């Protein structure tokens, strides 16, 4: 009876929520497009403008730092207004902001200003808006739903390297920015316009049709001060920060790492796509595992195993089989990190102030995602290679996995709804 009830609840959730997952998947992918393509633009911009790697890597660092500062405030806005009312205009302005980079003139001041503006705009479509919509729609199937939603970055990681390389080689890097902005962004805007809704929209529809009278939904979870004092949430935050900092730093420099080692650009692009395919598989498998086993154990193994990729790049870079295995492992884990952070945050904080709490969490992740590429670029400029960064990444990912392993059992939140 219990199994049948759970299966029925899952089916009902998916019948109601699958369009939201599709919209969130598209939103996640568009958020990741330009960040996934940064490595492809390093060599063309380096040739045209003569900039060093640190300058070329500072753009994502600036943008993610801006989103980190704004994320908690934007999370509060999502709690108040909902994902749709903020997400649709956010996608539209991000399309324009992506096209903006085609006007780069070689001025470093202009480059920095572009990334500052892009960071402000990118905040409007960052992970908080999509995870809030999905986490608020699903309960029994939340792990798999988040897993499907966050396949967006893996889809971007799979398609962007070969697509971006094709666009750059055939149309130039300026046109590539425009294609990414209008093409990818246009598809995203259409899907979000058709499918993106959340609890705010459902309550408004119920009130309009007279299904309920002034519905008041009291979501279970921690109050803001309780969340700030939660040791478990701090463990999740630190783990996510250190792992994201090193793995995103590696991801954005992996293309030049491969090409400088003698791998042709076309082969390097497809190797990066292999990691994207593994990321899609990782999100789906991790979603099922999160729903079935202790989430912190699943997260610990997934975060910690990324140390293998750094170790291979240090010791076995000349072995193509080892390199392929390392990229598959890294892609699998990369496909799950955001999903694990969102799942653990919802589990340990509840949904009462999820937008605000996850906004803070994603701010730390955004800051880490910006610092990582910049640090990797500085290491390369100072030492002429990436080896010190790779050693730091191996240690940091092992530490991140250990922090999640030490988490206590997840609390069981009960829905609390009232109608007045």
C-alpha positions in Angstrom: 0.0 0.0 0.0 2.8 2.4 0.9 4.7 1.5 -2.3 1.6 2.0 -4.4 0.9 5.3 -2.7 4.4 6.5 -3.3 4.3 5.5 -6.9 1.0 7.3 -7.4 2.4 10.4 -5.8 5.4 10.3 -8.1 3.2 9.9 -11.1 1.0 12.8 -10.1 4.0 15.0 -9.5 5.4 14.1 -13.0 2.1 14.7 -14.7 2.0 18.1 -13.3 5.6 19.0 -13.3 7.4 17.7 -16.4 6.9 20.9 -18.4 8.6 22.8 -15.5 11.6 20.4 -15.7 11.9 21.0 -19.4 11.9 24.8 -19.0 14.4 24.6 -16.1 16.6 22.4 -18.2 16.6 25.0 -21.0 17.3 27.8 -18.5 20.2 26.0 -16.9 21.7 25.3 -20.3 21.5 29.0 -21.4 23.0 30.1 -18.2 26.0 27.8 -18.9 26.5 28.5 -22.6 28.9 31.4 -22.4 30.8 30.0 -19.4 31.2 26.7 -21.2 32.5 28.4 -24.3 35.1 30.6 -22.6 37.9 28.2 -23.3 37.1 28.2 -27.0 37.6 32.0 -27.2 40.9 32.1 -25.3 43.2 31.5 -28.3 41.3 33.7 -30.9 41.1 36.6 -28.5 44.8 36.0 -27.4 45.8 36.2 -31.1 43.7 39.3 -31.9 44.2 41.4 -28.8 47.5 40.0 -27.3 46.0 39.5 -23.8 47.5 37.1 -21.3 45.6 34.2 -19.8 44.8 35.9 -16.6 43.0 38.7 -18.4 41.1 36.3 -20.6 40.1 34.3 -17.6 39.0 37.3 -15.5 35.7 37.7 -17.4 33.9 34.7 -15.9 35.4 35.6 -12.5 34.0 39.1 -12.6 30.6 37.9 -13.8 30.3 35.2 -11.2 31.5 37.5 -8.4 28.7 39.9 -9.4 26.1 37.2 -9.3 27.5 36.0 -6.0 26.9 39.4 -4.5 23.3 39.6 -5.9 22.2 36.0 -5.4 20.8 36.3 -1.9 18.7 39.4 -2.8 17.5 37.8 -6.0 16.6 34.7 -4.1 14.4 36.8 -1.8 12.7 38.2 -4.9 12.0 34.7 -6.2 10.4 33.8 -2.9 8.1 36.8 -3.3 7.3 37.0 -7.0 8.0 33.5 -8.4 10.2 32.1 -11.1 8.2 32.9 -14.2 7.8 36.7 -13.6 11.5 37.0 -13.2 12.8 34.3 -15.5 11.2 35.4 -18.8 12.6 38.9 -18.9 15.9 37.5 -17.5 16.3 35.2 -20.5 15.5 38.1 -22.9 18.1 40.5 -21.5 20.7 37.7 -21.3 20.3 37.1 -25.0 21.2 40.7 -25.6 24.1 40.6 -23.1 25.6 37.5 -24.8 25.5 39.2 -28.2 27.2 42.3 -26.6 30.6 40.5 -26.5 30.8 40.6 -30.3 31.6 44.3 -30.0 34.8 43.8 -28.0 37.4 46.3 -29.3 40.6 45.2 -27.6 40.2 47.6 -24.7 40.7 45.8 -21.4 38.6 48.4 -19.6 35.7 47.7 -22.1 36.2 43.9 -21.6 35.9 44.3 -17.8 32.9 46.5 -18.0 31.2 44.0 -20.4 31.6 41.2 -17.9 30.4 43.4 -15.0 27.2 44.2 -17.0 26.9 40.5 -18.0 27.2 39.5 -14.4 24.3 41.7 -13.3 22.1 40.4 -16.1 23.2 36.7 -15.7 21.9 36.8 -12.1 18.4 36.9 -13.5 18.7 33.3 -14.9 21.1 31.7 -12.4 20.4 28.3 -10.8 18.2 29.7 -8.0 15.3 30.5 -10.3 15.2 27.1 -11.9 15.9 25.0 -8.8 13.2 26.9 -6.8 10.6 26.1 -9.5 11.5 22.4 -9.6 12.1 21.9 -5.9 8.8 23.5 -5.0 6.9 21.3 -7.5 8.4 17.9 -6.6 8.7 16.1 -3.3 8.9 12.3 -3.7 10.7 12.6 -7.0 12.8 15.7 -6.2 16.1 14.0 -6.8 15.3 12.8 -10.3 13.5 16.0 -11.2 16.5 18.1 -10.2 18.7 15.7 -12.0 16.8 16.2 -15.2 16.7 19.9 -14.8 20.4 20.3 -14.2 21.2 18.3 -17.3 21.1 21.8 -18.9 24.8 22.6 -18.2 25.8 19.1 -19.3 23.9 19.6 -22.6 25.7 22.9 -23.0 29.0 21.3 -22.2 28.3 18.6 -24.8 27.1 20.8 -27.6 29.0 24.1 -27.1 32.6 22.9 -27.7 32.1 21.4 -31.2 29.4 24.0 -32.1 31.5 26.9 -30.8 34.6 25.6 -32.5 32.7 25.3 -35.8 31.3 28.8 -35.5 34.6 30.4 -34.6 36.5 28.6 -37.4 33.9 29.3 -40.1 32.3 32.6 -39.1 34.7 34.1 -36.6 34.5 34.6 -32.9 32.3 37.7 -33.0 29.6 35.8 -34.9 29.9 32.9 -32.5 28.8 35.2 -29.6 25.7 36.3 -31.7 24.8 32.8 -32.6 24.9 31.7 -29.0 22.9 34.7 -27.8 20.1 34.7 -30.4 20.0 31.0 -31.3 20.4 29.2 -28.0 18.7 32.1 -26.1 15.8 32.2 -28.5 15.0 28.5 -28.0 15.3 29.0 -24.2 12.9 31.9 -24.2 10.3 30.0 -26.2 10.4 27.0 -23.8 10.2 29.1 -20.7 7.3 31.1 -22.1 5.4 27.9 -22.8 6.3 25.8 -19.7 7.8 27.8 -16.8 5.5 28.0 -13.8 5.8 27.6 -10.0 3.8 27.6 -6.8 3.0 31.4 -7.2 1.4 30.7 -10.6 -0.6 27.7 -9.3 -2.0 29.6 -6.4 -3.0 32.6 -8.6 -4.7 30.1 -11.0 -6.6 28.4 -8.1 -7.7 31.8 -6.7 -8.8 33.0 -10.2 -10.9 29.8 -10.9 -12.4 29.9 -7.3 -10.9 26.5 -6.5 -9.8 27.8 -3.1 -10.4 30.9 -1.1 -7.2 32.9 -0.4 -4.8 30.0 -0.2 -2.0 30.4 2.3 0.8 27.9 2.0 3.1 27.6 5.0 6.2 25.7 3.8 8.2 23.7 6.3 11.8 24.4 6.9 14.3 26.5 8.8 13.9 30.2 9.6 16.7 32.4 8.3 18.6 32.6 11.6 18.3 28.9 12.0 19.7 28.3 8.6 22.6 30.7 9.3 23.5 28.6 12.4 23.1 25.2 10.7 26.4 23.3 10.8 25.1 20.9 8.1 24.4 23.8 5.7 27.9 25.2 6.3 29.4 21.8 5.5 27.5 21.8 2.3 28.5 25.3 1.5 32.2 24.8 2.1 32.3 21.5 0.2 30.5 23.1 -2.8 32.8 26.1 -2.7 36.1 24.3 -2.8 35.0 21.6 -5.3 33.4 24.1 -7.6 36.4 26.5 -7.5 38.8 23.8 -8.6 36.6 21.9 -11.1 35.3 25.0 -12.9 38.8 26.4 -13.0 39.9 23.2 -14.7 36.9 23.1 -17.0 37.5 26.5 -18.4 41.2 25.9 -19.0 40.9 22.2 -20.1 40.7 23.1 -23.8 44.0 25.0 -23.9 45.5 22.3 -21.6 44.7 19.7 -24.3 45.7 21.8 -27.3 49.0 22.8 -25.8 49.7 19.2 -25.2 49.4 18.6 -28.9 45.8 17.5 -29.2 44.2 19.1 -32.3 41.4 21.6 -31.6 38.7 19.5 -33.2 39.8 16.4 -31.2 39.9 18.5 -28.0 36.4 19.8 -28.6 35.1 16.3 -29.0 36.9 15.2 -25.9 35.2 17.9 -23.9 31.9 16.8 -25.4 32.6 13.3 -24.1 32.6 14.8 -20.6 29.3 16.5 -21.3 27.7 13.2 -22.3 29.0 11.7 -19.1 27.5 14.7 -17.3 24.1 14.0 -18.6 24.3 10.4 -17.5 25.7 11.5 -14.1 22.7 13.8 -13.4 20.2 11.1 -14.1 22.0 8.4 -12.2 22.7 10.7 -9.3 19.0 11.8 -9.2 17.9 8.2 -8.8 20.6 7.5 -6.2 19.6 10.7 -4.2 16.0 9.5 -4.0 17.0 5.9 -2.9 20.1 6.2 -0.6 21.5 8.6 2.0 22.1 11.8 0.0 25.2 12.8 1.8 26.9 9.5 0.9 26.0 9.9 -2.7 27.3 13.5 -2.7 30.5 12.5 -0.9 31.4 9.9 -3.5 30.5 12.1 -6.4 32.4 15.2 -5.2 35.4 13.2 -4.0 35.9 11.2 -7.1 36.8 14.3 -9.1 40.3 14.1 -7.5 40.9 11.3 -10.1 40.8 13.7 -13.0 43.4 16.0 -11.5 45.6 13.1 -10.6 45.5 11.8 -14.2 46.3 15.2 -15.6 49.4 15.2 -13.3 50.7 11.7 -13.8 49.1 10.0 -16.9 48.4 12.8 -19.3 50.3 10.9 -22.1 47.9 8.0 -21.9 44.8 8.6 -24.0 42.8 5.8 -22.4 43.6 7.3 -18.9 42.7 10.7 -20.2 39.4 9.6 -21.6 38.5 7.8 -18.3 39.5 11.0 -16.4 37.3 13.2 -18.6 34.4 10.8 -18.2 34.7 10.7 -14.4 35.0 14.5 -14.3 32.0 14.9 -16.6 29.9 12.6 -14.6 30.7 14.4 -11.3 30.5 17.9 -13.0 27.0 17.0 -14.1 25.9 16.4 -10.5 27.5 19.1 -8.4 24.8 21.7 -8.7 22.1 19.1 -8.4 23.7 17.7 -5.2 24.1 21.2 -3.7 20.4 22.0 -4.4 19.1 18.7 -3.1 21.1 18.9 0.1 20.2 22.5 0.7 16.5 21.7 0.2 16.8 18.7 2.5 18.7 20.4 5.4 17.0 23.8 5.1 13.5 22.9 3.9 11.4 25.1 1.6 10.3 27.8 4.0 13.1 30.2 2.9 14.6 28.1 0.1 15.0 30.9 -2.3 17.0 33.0 0.2 19.1 30.1 1.6 19.9 28.6 -1.8 20.6 32.1 -3.1 23.3 32.4 -0.5 24.5 28.9 -1.4 24.6 29.6 -5.1 26.3 32.9 -4.4 29.2 31.0 -2.8 29.2 28.6 -5.8 29.2 31.5 -8.2 32.1 33.1 -6.4 34.0 29.9 -6.5 33.2 29.4 -10.2 34.7 32.8 -10.9 37.8 32.4 -8.7 38.7 29.0 -10.1 39.4 30.1 -13.7 41.2 33.2 -12.6 43.4 31.3 -10.2 44.2 28.7 -12.9 45.1 31.6 -15.3 47.4 33.2 -12.7 49.1 29.9 -11.9 49.8 29.4 -15.6 51.1 32.9 -16.1 53.4 32.6 -13.0 54.7 29.1 -13.6 54.2 28.4 -17.3 52.1 25.3 -16.6 49.0 24.2 -14.6 50.6 21.6 -12.4 50.4 23.5 -9.1 46.7 24.1 -9.8 46.2 20.4 -10.5 47.7 19.4 -7.2 45.5 21.9 -5.3 42.5 20.5 -7.2 43.2 16.9 -6.2 43.4 17.8 -2.5 40.4 20.2 -2.5 38.1 17.7 -4.1 39.0 15.0 -1.6 38.3 17.5 1.2 34.9 18.4 -0.3 33.9 14.8 -0.4 34.9 14.2 3.2 32.8 17.1 4.4 29.7 15.7 2.8 30.4 12.2 4.2 30.4 13.7 7.8 26.9 15.2 7.4 24.2 14.1 9.9 21.0 12.3 8.7 18.7 14.6 6.8 15.6 15.8 8.7 12.1 14.8 7.5 10.1 17.9 6.8 6.3 17.7 6.8 4.1 19.8 4.5 2.0 22.4 6.4 -0.8 23.9 4.4 -3.7 26.0 5.6 -6.5 27.9 3.9 -8.1 31.0 5.3 
